[in-house]
Amino acid sequence: MGYAHADLTLFNIDDEAVVSRGLVPGLEVRKMDVRALVDTGAATLIITPNIKEQLGLRIFRKVKAALANESEVECEEVRIGITFRNRGTVCEALVVPGAREVLLGVIPIEAMDVIINPKKQELDLPPDRPYIAKFRI
């Protein structure tokens, strides 16, 4: 299988909460479209420091993360909204210093109930449930 990619929209969940309640007239939700590498070796969403700054994401906490090369790096953890087609979720994302691309890990993949299509090398909706997500509880 080669690399799989997904076109996502990332958004600031704090903005979304304020806008949905109409608390600040004229405020818009900060969001951006990104092309992410789908990485089943990653647990969560990985974003760049530039994305964190552009979306104005609030730091939730600082954590250490083990990279694929087994080195450790201190990262900021933020909470962020993700949409893919008609699916979406809110998750923790790690802001990795020096990151150059967005990685979409297994936790948000599962949370959105989407699949990896190896033939198309992209994220896709499950063919048996394209209109609504289904979860096991």
Buried (B, 14 or more C-beta within 10 A) or exposed (E): EEEBBBEBBBBBBBBBEBBEEEEEEEEEBBBEEBEBBBBEEBBBBBBBBEBBEBBEBEEEEEEEBEEEEEEEBEBBBBBBBBBBBEBBBEBBBBBBEEBEEBBBBBBBBEBBBBEBBEEEEBBBBEEEEEEEBEEEE
